[in-house]
Amino acid sequence: MGGFSPTYGKGALNLGFTKDDSKAAVERNRAAFLRELGAVSKPGSTARKAPQKAGADLWPLVTLRQVHSDVIRFVDSSVESQLAGDGLITATPGLLLGIQTADCLPILLVDPKRRAVGVFHAGWRGTVKRIVEKGVGEMRRHFGSRAGDLKAAIGPGIHSCCYEVGEEVRTKFESQFAYADKLFREVEEFNEVREKYPMLFLTARAPGHSELPKKIFLDLVEANRQQLLAVGVPAKSIEASPSCTNCRTDLLFSYRAEKGKTGRMMGVVGIR
């Protein structure tokens, strides 16, 4: 809310350059977003001048061409050409790192002792590739960050109440994580006709009725929380948004709920 994109409802704050929205509206949205965050260079400050047309006083915003990978990019300045990947890390003040989402999770990591930050895009593919776990490792490699010092924020995304996946997704998680069974729940489909006329569903095979397929739901938030815990981030230092994008399309963009015609939210992190 609070933006200038009429495409997705009056005043939508779409922060991604989607095919249904105008570039001018998105640039205006991004400028408003950065100003609300206070990502503005003060006169005489050392923060770099931003290349955005919407305002030269804004911090540079670095984003990625996201490809559902485990590729993490280290940046120390604004980037002219767009990088491909799903994670960004920096220790440079006055620079914003951004991840765009509309169901997948944005995950922010902050090392307040070494003044380093990271942001990661975690859908099921990135999660099964352990992107946030690798992100902690990359921060240790580049900045000497210790997992025990890190603070993590998991932003709004699709939750286990709504994130139905196929058996092949569960199989991939089971091949990677010993705790995979705790990340999934099954719900038996309800068939009103079957309940009313059970005789129509009799079969020759025992137990006499055909079985209804089960729906499988993935807890993406818990999957990433477990990865953070596994590498040593304290439980008290991990905070997750309670908001499900699929449930709250009045406030949040959801690719699944809105059948692909939707905007993008953005999770950003930077160092003053």
Secondary structure by P-SEA (a helix, b strand, c coil): ccccccccccccccccccccccaaaaaaaaaaaaaaaccccccccccccccccccccccbbbbcccccccbbbbbcccccccccccbbbbccccbbbbbbbccbbbbbbbcccccccbbbbbcaaaaaaaaaaaaaaaaaaccccccccbbbbbccccccccccccaaaaaaaaaccccccccbbbbcccccccccccccccccccccccccbbbbbbaaaaaaaaaaaaaccccccbbbbccccccccccccccccccccbbbbbbbbbcc
